[in-house]
Amino acid sequence: MKFAFNLIDKLMANPTKTNLMALNKVLMVGIPFNAPHGFKIKELSEEKVLIFLPNRKLNHNHLGGVHACAMATVGEFCAGMSLLKSFGASKYRLILSELNVKYTYQGRCDLEGSCSLTQIDKESIKKILEAEGKYLQKLDTILTDKNGKEVAIVTTTWQLKEWDKVKTKG
């Protein structure tokens, strides 16, 4: 498991086109629920994470648009990747604690989820983590269609905790 987290960190640290392709493949195996949906990380920078959600039959609802749950999942994925980009998969464990979606327009084409890393104050969070051992971070991911029209805002809240402070029951 540690090897996989170190590999994810290494690929995210240098997000070239080749490394993003490799990261997408690693995450397809690591997060099997997301694999059939065809999500792809398009950008992983210091400013934002951008994830592609294809308009294909598997992702459709009964009306032929992009399913609400596919949009919610890409919003969750995008925010989670933003935290991993900021803090690293090998050092911190992330757990989703809350998810809220506001749907503003029906998605009927390919969509993109974008999460701005400016929402994350790394230094402040690290201080709280040192003092309290865990931190709750709220993030907004904006989903837009290929014309730039907003279709949803996914708000997630994540618990961050250092792996060495995680206690699991055996």
Secondary structure, DSSP 8 states (H G I E B T S, - for coil): -HHHHHHHHHHHHS--HHHHHHHHHHHHHHSTTTGGGT-EEEEE-SSEEEEEE---GGGB-TTSSB-HHHHHHHHHHHHHHHHHHHH-TTTEEEEEEEEEEEE-S---S-EEEEEEGGG--HHHHHHHHHHHS-EEEEEEEEEEETTS-EEEEEEEEEEEEEGGG-----
